């Protein structure tokens, strides 16, 4: 429930503080980057890319999600 609220309130806040000539770019960027993140997670989650379950590549997916969370937390 909180994630849904964040997905609504974040872009709305950005649109309120954005300059008039950049409102479209700010409104689109949030949803675009969320979609890119979902797509990237889906691609890295494919067994064909990461190999077997015993593969160490799953740590890469976990590491990327932690790094992206730390980057977002600094904002």
N, CA, C, O and CB atoms as a CASP TS submission, in Angstrom:
PFRMAT TS
TARGET T0000
AUTHOR 0000-0000-0000
METHOD Language model
MODEL 1
PARENT N/A
ATOM      1  N   UNK     1       0.815  -1.179   0.000  1.00  0.00           N
ATOM      2  CA  UNK     1       0.000   0.000   0.000  1.00  0.00           C
ATOM      3  C   UNK     1       0.868   1.255   0.000  1.00  0.00           C
ATOM      4  O   UNK     1       0.560   2.231  -0.683  1.00  0.00           O
ATOM      5  CB  UNK     1      -0.932  -0.009   1.192  1.00  0.00           C
ATOM      6  N   UNK     2       1.951   1.222   0.768  1.00  0.00           N
ATOM      7  CA  UNK     2       2.828   2.389   0.812  1.00  0.00           C
ATOM      8  C   UNK     2       3.530   2.613  -0.527  1.00  0.00           C
ATOM      9  O   UNK     2       3.759   3.751  -0.935  1.00  0.00           O
ATOM     10  CB  UNK     2       3.863   2.229   1.924  1.00  0.00           C
ATOM     11  N   UNK     3       3.866   1.521  -1.200  1.00  0.00           N
ATOM     12  CA  UNK     3       4.528   1.669  -2.498  1.00  0.00           C
ATOM     13  C   UNK     3       3.589   2.306  -3.514  1.00  0.00           C
ATOM     14  O   UNK     3       4.017   3.117  -4.336  1.00  0.00           O
ATOM     15  CB  UNK     3       5.019   0.306  -3.014  1.00  0.00           C
ATOM     16  N   UNK     4       2.338   1.949  -3.461  1.00  0.00           N
ATOM     17  CA  UNK     4       1.366   2.567  -4.355  1.00  0.00           C
ATOM     18  C   UNK     4       1.199   4.046  -4.092  1.00  0.00           C
ATOM     19  O   UNK     4       1.074   4.844  -5.021  1.00  0.00           O
ATOM     20  CB  UNK     4       0.037   1.881  -4.228  1.00  0.00           C
ATOM     21  N   UNK     5       1.196   4.412  -2.814  1.00  0.00           N
ATOM     22  CA  UNK     5       1.102   5.836  -2.474  1.00  0.00           C
ATOM     23  C   UNK     5       2.344   6.585  -2.923  1.00  0.00           C
ATOM     24  O   UNK     5       2.255   7.710  -3.414  1.00  0.00           O
ATOM     25  CB  UNK     5       0.898   6.020  -0.967  1.00  0.00           C
ATOM     26  N   UNK     6       3.504   5.958  -2.755  1.00  0.00           N
ATOM     27  CA  UNK     6       4.751   6.599  -3.173  1.00  0.00           C
ATOM     28  C   UNK     6       4.789   6.795  -4.682  1.00  0.00           C
ATOM     29  O   UNK     6       5.298   7.802  -5.175  1.00  0.00           O
ATOM     30  CB  UNK     6       5.955   5.768  -2.722  1.00  0.00           C
ATOM     31  N   UNK     7       4.244   5.818  -5.415  1.00  0.00           N
ATOM     32  CA  UNK     7       4.237   5.941  -6.877  1.00  0.00           C
ATOM     33  C   UNK     7       3.288   7.037  -7.349  1.00  0.00           C
ATOM     34  O   UNK     7       3.426   7.532  -8.468  1.00  0.00           O
ATOM     35  CB  UNK     7       3.846   4.612  -7.515  1.00  0.00           C
ATOM     36  N   UNK     8       2.340   7.417  -6.524  1.00  0.00           N
ATOM     37  CA  UNK     8       1.431   8.504  -6.876  1.00  0.00           C
ATOM     38  C   UNK     8       1.932   9.848  -6.364  1.00  0.00           C
ATOM     39  O   UNK     8       1.867  10.848  -7.079  1.00  0.00           O
ATOM     40  CB  UNK     8       0.044   8.226  -6.322  1.00  0.00           C
ATOM     41  N   UNK     9       2.428   9.878  -5.141  1.00  0.00           N
ATOM     42  CA  UNK     9       2.820  11.144  -4.529  1.00  0.00           C
ATOM     43  C   UNK     9       4.156  11.675  -5.051  1.00  0.00           C
ATOM     44  O   UNK     9       4.346  12.887  -5.153  1.00  0.00           O
ATOM     45  CB  UNK     9       2.893  10.980  -3.036  1.00  0.00           C
ATOM     46  N   UNK    10       5.078  10.775  -5.378  1.00  0.00           N
ATOM     47  CA  UNK    10       6.383  11.207  -5.884  1.00  0.00           C
ATOM     48  C   UNK    10       6.282  12.019  -7.169  1.00  0.00           C
ATOM     49  O   UNK    10       6.776  13.146  -7.216  1.00  0.00           O
ATOM     50  CB  UNK    10       7.262  10.006  -6.120  1.00  0.00           C
ATOM     51  N   UNK    11       5.657  11.479  -8.209  1.00  0.00           N
ATOM     52  CA  UNK    11       5.516  12.251  -9.439  1.00  0.00           C
ATOM     53  C   UNK    11       4.662  13.512  -9.262  1.00  0.00           C
ATOM     54  O   UNK    11       4.919  14.529  -9.906  1.00  0.00           O
ATOM     55  CB  UNK    11       4.913  11.380 -10.514  1.00  0.00           C
ATOM     56  N   UNK    12       3.660  13.447  -8.402  1.00  0.00           N
ATOM     57  CA  UNK    12       2.827  14.626  -8.183  1.00  0.00           C
ATOM     58  C   UNK    12       3.645  15.750  -7.538  1.00  0.00           C
ATOM     59  O   UNK    12       3.503  16.917  -7.906  1.00  0.00           O
ATOM     60  CB  UNK    12       1.612  14.271  -7.299  1.00  0.00           C
ATOM     61  N   UNK    13       4.497  15.394  -6.581  1.00  0.00           N
ATOM     62  CA  UNK    13       5.356  16.392  -5.956  1.00  0.00           C
ATOM     63  C   UNK    13       6.346  16.965  -6.964  1.00  0.00           C
ATOM     64  O   UNK    13       6.579  18.173  -7.003  1.00  0.00           O
ATOM     65  CB  UNK    13       6.104  15.784  -4.767  1.00  0.00           C
ATOM     66  N   UNK    14       6.929  16.079  -7.785  1.00  0.00           N
ATOM     67  CA  UNK    14       7.870  16.555  -8.808  1.00  0.00           C
ATOM     68  C   UNK    14       7.203  17.518  -9.777  1.00  0.00           C
ATOM     69  O   UNK    14       7.806  18.513 -10.179  1.00  0.00           O
ATOM     70  CB  UNK    14       8.461  15.376  -9.578  1.00  0.00           C
ATOM     71  N   UNK    15       5.977  17.232 -10.151  1.00  0.00           N
ATOM     72  CA  UNK    15       5.266  18.121 -11.069  1.00  0.00           C
ATOM     73  C   UNK    15       4.946  19.461 -10.428  1.00  0.00           C
ATOM     74  O   UNK    15       4.881  20.476 -11.122  1.00  0.00           O
ATOM     75  CB  UNK    15       3.986  17.465 -11.547  1.00  0.00           C
ATOM     76  N   UNK    16       4.747  19.483  -9.121  1.00  0.00           N
ATOM     77  CA  UNK    16       4.464  20.742  -8.444  1.00  0.00           C
ATOM     78  C   UNK    16       5.685  21.650  -8.372  1.00  0.00           C
ATOM     79  O   UNK    16       5.551  22.871  -8.453  1.00  0.00           O
ATOM     80  CB  UNK    16       3.948  20.472  -7.054  1.00  0.00           C
ATOM     81  N   UNK    17       6.878  21.068  -8.219  1.00  0.00           N
ATOM     82  CA  UNK    17       8.068  21.898  -8.066  1.00  0.00           C
ATOM     83  C   UNK    17       8.826  22.111  -9.372  1.00  0.00           C
ATOM     84  O   UNK    17       9.736  22.938  -9.425  1.00  0.00           O
ATOM     85  CB  UNK    17       8.985  21.281  -7.056  1.00  0.00           C
ATOM     86  N   UNK    18       8.469  21.387 -10.417  1.00  0.00           N
ATOM     87  CA  UNK    18       9.177  21.485 -11.693  1.00  0.00           C
ATOM     88  C   UNK    18       8.825  22.789 -12.409  1.00  0.00           C
ATOM     89  O   UNK    18       7.700  23.279 -12.312  1.00  0.00           O
ATOM     90  CB  UNK    18       8.841  20.277 -12.590  1.00  0.00           C
ATOM     91  N   UNK    19       9.807  23.342 -13.132  1.00  0.00           N
ATOM     92  CA  UNK    19       9.498  24.501 -13.975  1.00  0.00           C
ATOM     93  C   UNK    19       8.460  24.121 -15.031  1.00  0.00           C
ATOM     94  O   UNK    19       8.371  22.964 -15.442  1.00  0.00           O
ATOM     95  CB  UNK    19      10.783  25.044 -14.651  1.00  0.00           C
ATOM     96  N   UNK    20       7.689  25.095 -15.457  1.00  0.00           N
ATOM     97  CA  UNK    20       6.581  24.823 -16.362  1.00  0.00           C
ATOM     98  C   UNK    20       7.028  24.131 -17.643  1.00  0.00           C
ATOM     99  O   UNK    20       6.355  23.222 -18.128  1.00  0.00           O
ATOM    100  CB  UNK    20       5.871  26.105 -16.700  1.00  0.00           C
ATOM    101  N   UNK    21       8.161  24.559 -18.193  1.00  0.00           N
ATOM    102  CA  UNK    21       8.599  23.991 -19.476  1.00  0.00           C
ATOM    103  C   UNK    21       9.183  22.579 -19.339  1.00  0.00           C
ATOM    104  O   UNK    21       9.426  21.923 -20.352  1.00  0.00           O
ATOM    105  CB  UNK    21       9.631  24.904 -20.112  1.00  0.00           C
ATOM    106  N   UNK    22       9.415  22.096 -18.107  1.00  0.00           N
ATOM    107  CA  UNK    22       9.972  20.757 -17.911  1.00  0.00           C
ATOM    108  C   UNK    22       9.004  19.792 -17.226  1.00  0.00           C
ATOM    109  O   UNK    22       9.395  18.679 -16.876  1.00  0.00           O
ATOM    110  CB  UNK    22      11.236  20.850 -17.101  1.00  0.00           C
ATOM    111  N   UNK    23       7.758  20.195 -17.031  1.00  0.00           N
ATOM    112  CA  UNK    23       6.801  19.351 -16.315  1.00  0.00           C
ATOM    113  C   UNK    23       6.585  18.008 -17.004  1.00  0.00           C
ATOM    114  O   UNK    23       6.485  16.980 -16.333  1.00  0.00           O
ATOM    115  CB  UNK    23       5.476  20.072 -16.177  1.00  0.00           C
ATOM    116  N   UNK    24       6.513  18.003 -18.295  1.00  0.00           N
ATOM    117  CA  UNK    24       6.307  16.738 -19.016  1.00  0.00           C
ATOM    118  C   UNK    24       7.465  15.781 -18.838  1.00  0.00           C
ATOM    119  O   UNK    24       7.264  14.580 -18.655  1.00  0.00           O
ATOM    120  CB  UNK    24       6.097  17.001 -20.489  1.00  0.00           C
ATOM    121  N   UNK    25       8.683  16.312 -18.890  1.00  0.00           N
ATOM    122  CA  UNK    25       9.864  15.461 -18.721  1.00  0.00           C
ATOM    123  C   UNK    25       9.939  14.910 -17.302  1.00  0.00           C
ATOM    124  O   UNK    25      10.275  13.741 -17.112  1.00  0.00           O
ATOM    125  CB  UNK    25      11.143  16.245 -19.050  1.00  0.00           C
ATOM    126  N   UNK    26       9.633  15.726 -16.313  1.00  0.00           N
ATOM    127  CA  UNK    26       9.673  15.268 -14.925  1.00  0.00           C
ATOM    128  C   UNK    26       8.586  14.233 -14.663  1.00  0.00           C
ATOM    129  O   UNK    26       8.822  13.251 -13.960  1.00  0.00           O
ATOM    130  CB  UNK    26       9.518  16.453 -13.964  1.00  0.00           C
ATOM    131  N   UNK    27       7.427  14.440 -15.207  1.00  0.00           N
ATOM    132  CA  UNK    27       6.333  13.496 -15.006  1.00  0.00           C
ATOM    133  C   UNK    27       6.580  12.157 -15.665  1.00  0.00           C
ATOM    134  O   UNK    27       6.203  11.114 -15.130  1.00  0.00           O
ATOM    135  CB  UNK    27       5.059  14.075 -15.526  1.00  0.00           C
ATOM    136  N   UNK    28       7.205  12.183 -16.811  1.00  0.00           N
ATOM    137  CA  UNK    28       7.478  10.957 -17.552  1.00  0.00           C
ATOM    138  C   UNK    28       8.672  10.205 -16.988  1.00  0.00           C
ATOM    139  O   UNK    28       8.688   8.975 -16.992  1.00  0.00           O
ATOM    140  CB  UNK    28       7.716  11.272 -19.010  1.00  0.00           C
ATOM    141  N   UNK    29       9.674  10.934 -16.502  1.00  0.00           N
ATOM    142  CA  UNK    29      10.927  10.310 -16.071  1.00  0.00           C
ATOM    143  C   UNK    29      10.710   9.332 -14.922  1.00  0.00           C
ATOM    144  O   UNK    29      11.312   8.258 -14.915  1.00  0.00           O
ATOM    145  CB  UNK    29      11.928  11.378 -15.654  1.00  0.00           C
ATOM    146  N   UNK    30       9.879   9.671 -13.966  1.00  0.00           N
ATOM    147  CA  UNK    30       9.662   8.790 -12.814  1.00  0.00           C
ATOM    148  C   UNK    30       9.096   7.442 -13.254  1.00  0.00           C
ATOM    149  O   UNK    30       9.611   6.396 -12.861  1.00  0.00           O
ATOM    150  CB  UNK    30       8.714   9.455 -11.801  1.00  0.00           C
ATOM    151  N   UNK    31       8.064   7.462 -14.049  1.00  0.00           N
ATOM    152  CA  UNK    31       7.462   6.211 -14.510  1.00  0.00           C
ATOM    153  C   UNK    31       8.384   5.457 -15.466  1.00  0.00           C
ATOM    154  O   UNK    31       8.414   4.226 -15.463  1.00  0.00           O
ATOM    155  CB  UNK    31       6.128   6.490 -15.191  1.00  0.00           C
ATOM    156  N   UNK    32       9.129   6.190 -16.277  1.00  0.00           N
ATOM    157  CA  UNK    32      10.060   5.556 -17.205  1.00  0.00           C
ATOM    158  C   UNK    32      11.138   4.795 -16.451  1.00  0.00           C
ATOM    159  O   UNK    32      11.439   3.651 -16.793  1.00  0.00           O
ATOM    160  CB  UNK    32      10.697   6.598 -18.125  1.00  0.00           C
ATOM    161  N   UNK    33      11.721   5.411 -15.433  1.00  0.00           N
ATOM    162  CA  UNK    33      12.780   4.745 -14.686  1.00  0.00           C
ATOM    163  C   UNK    33      12.249   3.586 -13.852  1.00  0.00           C
ATOM    164  O   UNK    33      12.959   2.599 -13.658  1.00  0.00           O
ATOM    165  CB  UNK    33      13.487   5.740 -13.793  1.00  0.00           C
ATOM    166  N   UNK    34      11.039   3.681 -13.362  1.00  0.00           N
ATOM    167  CA  UNK    34      10.432   2.537 -12.664  1.00  0.00           C
ATOM    168  C   UNK    34      10.243   1.367 -13.624  1.00  0.00           C
ATOM    169  O   UNK    34      10.503   0.219 -13.266  1.00  0.00           O
ATOM    170  CB  UNK    34       9.074   2.935 -12.036  1.00  0.00           C
ATOM    171  N   UNK    35       9.796   1.655 -14.829  1.00  0.00           N
ATOM    172  CA  UNK    35       9.613   0.608 -15.831  1.00  0.00           C
ATOM    173  C   UNK    35      10.945  -0.003 -16.240  1.00  0.00           C
ATOM    174  O   UNK    35      11.042  -1.218 -16.416  1.00  0.00           O
ATOM    175  CB  UNK    35       8.895   1.166 -17.058  1.00  0.00           C
ATOM    176  N   UNK    36      11.973   0.826 -16.393  1.00  0.00           N
ATOM    177  CA  UNK    36      13.307   0.311 -16.726  1.00  0.00           C
ATOM    178  C   UNK    36      13.815  -0.587 -15.602  1.00  0.00           C
ATOM    179  O   UNK    36      14.430  -1.619 -15.870  1.00  0.00           O
ATOM    180  CB  UNK    36      14.302   1.476 -16.976  1.00  0.00           C
ATOM    181  N   UNK    37      13.568  -0.209 -14.354  1.00  0.00           N
ATOM    182  CA  UNK    37      13.980  -1.037 -13.226  1.00  0.00           C
ATOM    183  C   UNK    37      13.275  -2.384 -13.197  1.00  0.00           C
ATOM    184  O   UNK    37      13.897  -3.410 -12.921  1.00  0.00           O
ATOM    185  CB  UNK    37      13.722  -0.309 -11.937  1.00  0.00           C
ATOM    186  N   UNK    38      11.987  -2.382 -13.481  1.00  0.00           N
ATOM    187  CA  UNK    38      11.241  -3.636 -13.528  1.00  0.00           C
ATOM    188  C   UNK    38      11.750  -4.519 -14.661  1.00  0.00           C
ATOM    189  O   UNK    38      11.917  -5.726 -14.485  1.00  0.00           O
ATOM    190  CB  UNK    38       9.737  -3.363 -13.697  1.00  0.00           C
ATOM    191  N   UNK    39      11.992  -3.924 -15.814  1.00  0.00           N
ATOM    192  CA  UNK    39      12.505  -4.678 -16.959  1.00  0.00           C
ATOM    193  C   UNK    39      13.883  -5.257 -16.664  1.00  0.00           C
ATOM    194  O   UNK    39      14.145  -6.422 -16.964  1.00  0.00           O
ATOM    195  CB  UNK    39      12.567  -3.785 -18.202  1.00  0.00           C
ATOM    196  N   UNK    40      14.767  -4.449 -16.075  1.00  0.00           N
ATOM    197  CA  UNK    40      16.119  -4.916 -15.753  1.00  0.00           C
ATOM    198  C   UNK    40      16.076  -6.059 -14.746  1.00  0.00           C
ATOM    199  O   UNK    40      16.809  -7.038 -14.884  1.00  0.00           O
ATOM    200  CB  UNK    40      16.971  -3.762 -15.203  1.00  0.00           C
ATOM    201  N   UNK    41      15.219  -5.937 -13.734  1.00  0.00           N
ATOM    202  CA  UNK    41      15.081  -7.022 -12.768  1.00  0.00           C
ATOM    203  C   UNK    41      14.564  -8.292 -13.404  1.00  0.00           C
ATOM    204  O   UNK    41      14.988  -9.390 -13.045  1.00  0.00           O
ATOM    205  CB  UNK    41      14.165  -6.608 -11.651  1.00  0.00           C
ATOM    206  N   UNK    42      13.658  -8.149 -14.340  1.00  0.00           N
ATOM    207  CA  UNK    42      13.122  -9.328 -15.031  1.00  0.00           C
ATOM    208  C   UNK    42      14.180  -9.988 -15.894  1.00  0.00           C
ATOM    209  O   UNK    42      14.265 -11.215 -15.945  1.00  0.00           O
ATOM    210  CB  UNK    42      11.919  -8.945 -15.889  1.00  0.00           C
ATOM    211  N   UNK    43      14.989  -9.182 -16.575  1.00  0.00           N
ATOM    212  CA  UNK    43      16.039  -9.738 -17.435  1.00  0.00           C
ATOM    213  C   UNK    43      17.091 -10.452 -16.597  1.00  0.00           C
ATOM    214  O   UNK    43      17.503 -11.564 -16.929  1.00  0.00           O
ATOM    215  CB  UNK    43      16.697  -8.628 -18.281  1.00  0.00           C
ATOM    216  N   UNK    44      17.532  -9.809 -15.498  1.00  0.00           N
ATOM    217  CA  UNK    44      18.541 -10.448 -14.663  1.00  0.00           C
ATOM    218  C   UNK    44      17.992 -11.668 -13.933  1.00  0.00           C
ATOM    219  O   UNK    44      18.766 -12.528 -13.511  1.00  0.00           O
ATOM    220  CB  UNK    44      19.089  -9.455 -13.661  1.00  0.00           C
ATOM    221  N   UNK    45      16.711 -11.760 -13.780  1.00  0.00           N
ATOM    222  CA  UNK    45      16.112 -12.900 -13.113  1.00  0.00           C
ATOM    223  C   UNK    45      15.924 -14.120 -13.998  1.00  0.00           C
ATOM    224  O   UNK    45      15.551 -15.184 -13.505  1.00  0.00           O
ATOM    225  CB  UNK    45      14.812 -12.507 -12.558  1.00  0.00           C
ATOM    226  N   UNK    46      16.175 -13.989 -15.292  1.00  0.00           N
ATOM    227  CA  UNK    46      16.012 -15.122 -16.201  1.00  0.00           C
ATOM    228  C   UNK    46      17.056 -16.201 -15.920  1.00  0.00           C
ATOM    229  O   UNK    46      18.238 -15.905 -15.741  1.00  0.00           O
ATOM    230  CB  UNK    46      16.112 -14.656 -17.661  1.00  0.00           C
ATOM    231  N   UNK    47      16.616 -17.420 -15.883  1.00  0.00           N
ATOM    232  CA  UNK    47      17.532 -18.534 -15.626  1.00  0.00           C
ATOM    233  C   UNK    47      18.578 -18.667 -16.742  1.00  0.00           C
ATOM    234  O   UNK    47      19.697 -19.111 -16.484  1.00  0.00           O
ATOM    235  CB  UNK    47      16.743 -19.847 -15.484  1.00  0.00           C
ATOM    236  N   UNK    48      18.230 -18.293 -17.963  1.00  0.00           N
ATOM    237  CA  UNK    48      19.175 -18.408 -19.069  1.00  0.00           C
ATOM    238  C   UNK    48      20.362 -17.460 -18.892  1.00  0.00           C
ATOM    239  O   UNK    48      21.465 -17.751 -19.355  1.00  0.00           O
ATOM    240  CB  UNK    48      18.471 -18.124 -20.395  1.00  0.00           C
ATOM    241  N   UNK    49      20.140 -16.337 -18.230  1.00  0.00           N
ATOM    242  CA  UNK    49      21.217 -15.369 -18.028  1.00  0.00           C
ATOM    243  C   UNK    49      22.017 -15.702 -16.780  1.00  0.00           C
ATOM    244  O   UNK    49      23.247 -15.659 -16.804  1.00  0.00           O
ATOM    245  CB  UNK    49      20.653 -13.949 -17.927  1.00  0.00           C
ATOM    246  N   UNK    50      21.342 -16.029 -15.699  1.00  0.00           N
ATOM    247  CA  UNK    50      22.035 -16.268 -14.441  1.00  0.00           C
ATOM    248  C   UNK    50      22.490 -17.701 -14.254  1.00  0.00           C
ATOM    249  O   UNK    50      23.302 -17.973 -13.370  1.00  0.00           O
ATOM    250  CB  UNK    50      21.158 -15.886 -13.312  1.00  0.00           C
ATOM    251  N   UNK    51      21.998 -18.613 -15.048  1.00  0.00           N
ATOM    252  CA  UNK    51      22.411 -20.004 -14.920  1.00  0.00           C
ATOM    253  C   UNK    51      21.601 -20.766 -13.900  1.00  0.00           C
ATOM    254  O   UNK    51      20.419 -20.488 -13.700  1.00  0.00           O
ATOM    255  CB  UNK    51      23.852 -20.075 -14.559  1.00  0.00           C
ATOM    256  N   UNK    52      22.236 -21.729 -13.254  1.00  0.00           N
ATOM    257  CA  UNK    52      21.553 -22.576 -12.287  1.00  0.00           C
ATOM    258  C   UNK    52      21.300 -21.818 -10.986  1.00  0.00           C
ATOM    259  O   UNK    52      21.849 -20.740 -10.760  1.00  0.00           O
ATOM    260  CB  UNK    52      22.371 -23.841 -12.014  1.00  0.00           C
ATOM    261  N   UNK    53      20.467 -22.397 -10.148  1.00  0.00           N
ATOM    262  CA  UNK    53      20.157 -21.781  -8.856  1.00  0.00           C
ATOM    263  C   UNK    53      21.408 -21.708  -7.983  1.00  0.00           C
ATOM    264  O   UNK    53      21.541 -20.792  -7.171  1.00  0.00           O
ATOM    265  CB  UNK    53      19.047 -22.570  -8.131  1.00  0.00           C
ATOM    266  N   UNK    54      22.316 -22.652  -8.139  1.00  0.00           N
ATOM    267  CA  UNK    54      23.543 -22.660  -7.351  1.00  0.00           C
ATOM    268  C   UNK    54      24.549 -21.616  -7.823  1.00  0.00           C
ATOM    269  O   UNK    54      25.599 -21.443  -7.204  1.00  0.00           O
ATOM    270  CB  UNK    54      24.173 -24.027  -7.398  1.00  0.00           C
ATOM    271  N   UNK    55      24.241 -20.933  -8.896  1.00  0.00           N
ATOM    272  CA  UNK    55      25.155 -19.953  -9.466  1.00  0.00           C
ATOM    273  C   UNK    55      25.346 -18.769  -8.512  1.00  0.00           C
ATOM    274  O   UNK    55      24.444 -18.410  -7.755  1.00  0.00           O
ATOM    275  CB  UNK    55      24.632 -19.466 -10.827  1.00  0.00           C
ATOM    276  N   UNK    56      26.506 -18.188  -8.567  1.00  0.00           N
ATOM    277  CA  UNK    56      26.825 -17.020  -7.738  1.00  0.00           C
ATOM    278  C   UNK    56      26.275 -15.728  -8.338  1.00  0.00           C
ATOM    279  O   UNK    56      26.374 -14.672  -7.713  1.00  0.00           O
ATOM    280  CB  UNK    56      28.338 -16.901  -7.556  1.00  0.00           C
ATOM    281  N   UNK    57      25.703 -15.790  -9.530  1.00  0.00           N
ATOM    282  CA  UNK    57      25.217 -14.581 -10.182  1.00  0.00           C
ATOM    283  C   UNK    57      24.000 -13.984  -9.487  1.00  0.00           C
ATOM    284  O   UNK    57      23.680 -12.818  -9.719  1.00  0.00           O
ATOM    285  CB  UNK    57      24.882 -14.877 -11.616  1.00  0.00           C
ATOM    286  N   UNK    58      23.313 -14.749  -8.640  1.00  0.00           N
ATOM    287  CA  UNK    58      22.185 -14.187  -7.916  1.00  0.00           C
ATOM    288  C   UNK    58      22.643 -13.101  -6.952  1.00  0.00           C
ATOM    289  O   UNK    58      21.877 -12.201  -6.609  1.00  0.00           O
ATOM    290  CB  UNK    58      21.438 -15.281  -7.161  1.00  0.00           C
ATOM    291  N   UNK    59      23.893 -13.191  -6.519  1.00  0.00           N
ATOM    292  CA  UNK    59      24.423 -12.140  -5.665  1.00  0.00           C
ATOM    293  C   UNK    59      24.527 -10.814  -6.422  1.00  0.00           C
ATOM    294  O   UNK    59      24.430  -9.745  -5.819  1.00  0.00           O
ATOM    295  CB  UNK    59      25.790 -12.546  -5.115  1.00  0.00           C
ATOM    296  N   UNK    60      24.722 -10.882  -7.718  1.00  0.00           N
ATOM    297  CA  UNK    60      24.778  -9.666  -8.532  1.00  0.00           C
ATOM    298  C   UNK    60      23.427  -8.964  -8.505  1.00  0.00           C
ATOM    299  O   UNK    60      23.374  -7.741  -8.378  1.00  0.00           O
ATOM    300  CB  UNK    60      25.188  -9.996  -9.990  1.00  0.00           C
ATOM    301  N   UNK    61      22.349  -9.705  -8.619  1.00  0.00           N
ATOM    302  CA  UNK    61      21.011  -9.121  -8.589  1.00  0.00           C
ATOM    303  C   UNK    61      20.748  -8.485  -7.227  1.00  0.00           C
ATOM    304  O   UNK    61      20.222  -7.374  -7.152  1.00  0.00           O
ATOM    305  CB  UNK    61      19.942 -10.191  -8.901  1.00  0.00           C
ATOM    306  N   UNK    62      21.104  -9.171  -6.173  1.00  0.00           N
ATOM    307  CA  UNK    62      20.910  -8.614  -4.830  1.00  0.00           C
ATOM    308  C   UNK    62      21.766  -7.371  -4.650  1.00  0.00           C
ATOM    309  O   UNK    62      21.304  -6.371  -4.099  1.00  0.00           O
ATOM    310  CB  UNK    62      21.252  -9.661  -3.746  1.00  0.00           C
ATOM    311  N   UNK    63      23.008  -7.427  -5.110  1.00  0.00           N
ATOM    312  CA  UNK    63      23.916  -6.279  -4.989  1.00  0.00           C
ATOM    313  C   UNK    63      23.384  -5.078  -5.761  1.00  0.00           C
ATOM    314  O   UNK    63      23.439  -3.955  -5.258  1.00  0.00           O
ATOM    315  CB  UNK    63      25.320  -6.648  -5.493  1.00  0.00           C
ATOM    316  N   UNK    64      22.873  -5.287  -6.967  1.00  0.00           N
ATOM    317  CA  UNK    64      22.335  -4.177  -7.757  1.00  0.00           C
ATOM    318  C   UNK    64      21.122  -3.548  -7.088  1.00  0.00           C
ATOM    319  O   UNK    64      20.957  -2.329  -7.134  1.00  0.00           O
ATOM    320  CB  UNK    64      21.962  -4.655  -9.155  1.00  0.00           C
ATOM    321  N   UNK    65      20.274  -4.355  -6.471  1.00  0.00           N
ATOM    322  CA  UNK    65      19.114  -3.785  -5.799  1.00  0.00           C
ATOM    323  C   UNK    65      19.527  -2.995  -4.567  1.00  0.00           C
ATOM    324  O   UNK    65      18.921  -1.967  -4.267  1.00  0.00           O
ATOM    325  CB  UNK    65      18.132  -4.883  -5.412  1.00  0.00           C
ATOM    326  N   UNK    66      20.543  -3.453  -3.850  1.00  0.00           N
ATOM    327  CA  UNK    66      21.026  -2.707  -2.680  1.00  0.00           C
ATOM    328  C   UNK    66      21.653  -1.395  -3.108  1.00  0.00           C
ATOM    329  O   UNK    66      21.416  -0.362  -2.482  1.00  0.00           O
ATOM    330  CB  UNK    66      22.042  -3.542  -1.880  1.00  0.00           C
ATOM    331  N   UNK    67      22.451  -1.421  -4.169  1.00  0.00           N
ATOM    332  CA  UNK    67      23.091  -0.192  -4.658  1.00  0.00           C
ATOM    333  C   UNK    67      22.041   0.813  -5.127  1.00  0.00           C
ATOM    334  O   UNK    67      22.151   2.002  -4.828  1.00  0.00           O
ATOM    335  CB  UNK    67      24.073  -0.511  -5.808  1.00  0.00           C
ATOM    336  N   UNK    68      21.034   0.355  -5.852  1.00  0.00           N
ATOM    337  CA  UNK    68      20.011   1.291  -6.317  1.00  0.00           C
ATOM    338  C   UNK    68      19.242   1.882  -5.146  1.00  0.00           C
ATOM    339  O   UNK    68      18.855   3.050  -5.188  1.00  0.00           O
ATOM    340  CB  UNK    68      19.047   0.596  -7.282  1.00  0.00           C
ATOM    341  N   UNK    69      19.015   1.093  -4.104  1.00  0.00           N
ATOM    342  CA  UNK    69      18.322   1.610  -2.912  1.00  0.00           C
ATOM    343  C   UNK    69      19.175   2.652  -2.198  1.00  0.00           C
ATOM    344  O   UNK    69      18.646   3.656  -1.720  1.00  0.00           O
ATOM    345  CB  UNK    69      17.975   0.460  -1.945  1.00  0.00           C
ATOM    346  N   UNK    70      20.480   2.432  -2.117  1.00  0.00           N
ATOM    347  CA  UNK    70      21.356   3.417  -1.474  1.00  0.00           C
ATOM    348  C   UNK    70      21.422   4.714  -2.258  1.00  0.00           C
ATOM    349  O   UNK    70      21.483   5.796  -1.675  1.00  0.00           O
ATOM    350  CB  UNK    70      22.755   2.851  -1.308  1.00  0.00           C
ATOM    351  N   UNK    71      21.409   4.607  -3.584  1.00  0.00           N
ATOM    352  CA  UNK    71      21.424   5.814  -4.412  1.00  0.00           C
ATOM    353  C   UNK    71      20.151   6.601  -4.208  1.00  0.00           C
ATOM    354  O   UNK    71      20.192   7.826  -4.090  1.00  0.00           O
ATOM    355  CB  UNK    71      21.598   5.462  -5.895  1.00  0.00           C
ATOM    356  N   UNK    72      19.008   5.914  -4.164  1.00  0.00           N
ATOM    357  CA  UNK    72      17.736   6.594  -3.959  1.00  0.00           C
ATOM    358  C   UNK    72      17.627   7.181  -2.553  1.00  0.00           C
ATOM    359  O   UNK    72      16.973   8.206  -2.361  1.00  0.00           O
ATOM    360  CB  UNK    72      16.586   5.634  -4.212  1.00  0.00           C
ATOM    361  N   UNK    73      18.257   6.545  -1.577  1.00  0.00           N
ATOM    362  CA  UNK    73      18.161   7.021  -0.205  1.00  0.00           C
ATOM    363  C   UNK    73      18.913   8.337  -0.022  1.00  0.00           C
ATOM    364  O   UNK    73      18.553   9.125   0.852  1.00  0.00           O
ATOM    365  CB  UNK    73      18.701   5.969   0.757  1.00  0.00           C
ATOM    366  N   UNK    74      19.947   8.595  -0.823  1.00  0.00           N
ATOM    367  CA  UNK    74      20.716   9.829  -0.720  1.00  0.00           C
ATOM    368  C   UNK    74      19.897  11.034  -1.183  1.00  0.00           C
ATOM    369  O   UNK    74      20.161  12.161  -0.762  1.00  0.00           O
ATOM    370  CB  UNK    74      21.999   9.721  -1.541  1.00  0.00           C
ATOM    371  N   UNK    75      18.910  10.806  -2.040  1.00  0.00           N
ATOM    372  CA  UNK    75      18.107  11.925  -2.547  1.00  0.00           C
ATOM    373  C   UNK    75      17.209  12.451  -1.547  1.00  0.00           C
ATOM    374  O   UNK    75      16.467  13.395  -1.819  1.00  0.00           O
ATOM    375  CB  UNK    75      17.327  11.542  -3.715  1.00  0.00           C
TER
END
